[in-house]
Amino acid sequence: MDYVSALVPPVVMAVFFIGVIRVIVKTQGGANKAKEDAAVDAAIARAESTRQASNAE
């Protein structure tokens, strides 16, 4: 029975890891992708305009 107690922690960690990967993959893209991309583009544009304004002075 020692082999069972030796295998339980790695199996539990593997199941948890697979679950985390599945959540990450499922949340990529989809309906929220356009909103996320727009938010990133807006943040980049804001940072770029701030940098250009500070260089112009």
For each residue, the residues with C-beta under 8 A, 3 or more apart:
1: 4 5
2: 5 6
3: 6 7
4: 1 7 8
5: 1 2 8
6: 2 3 9
7: 3 4 10 11
8: 4 5 11 12
9: 6 12 13
10: 7 13 14
11: 7 8 14 15
12: 8 9 15 16
13: 9 10 16 17
14: 10 11 17 18
15: 11 12 18 19
16: 12 13 19 20
17: 13 14 20 21
18: 14 15 21 22
19: 15 16 22 23
20: 16 17 23 24
21: 17 18 24 25
22: 18 19 25 26
23: 19 20 26 27
24: 20 21 27 28
25: 21 22 28
26: 22 23 30
27: 23 24 30 32
28: 24 25 33
29: 33
30: 26 27 33
31: 34 35
32: 27 35 36
33: 28 29 30 36 37
34: 31 37 38
35: 31 32 38 39
36: 32 33 39 40
37: 33 34 40 41
38: 34 35 41 42
39: 35 36 42 43
40: 36 37 43 44
41: 37 38 44 45
42: 38 39 45 46
43: 39 40 46 47
44: 40 41 47 48
45: 41 42 48 49
46: 42 43 49 50
47: 43 44 50 51
48: 44 45 51 52
49: 45 46 52 53
50: 46 47 53 54
51: 47 48 54 55
52: 48 49 55 56
53: 49 50 56 57
54: 50 51 57
55: 51 52
56: 52 53
57: 53 54
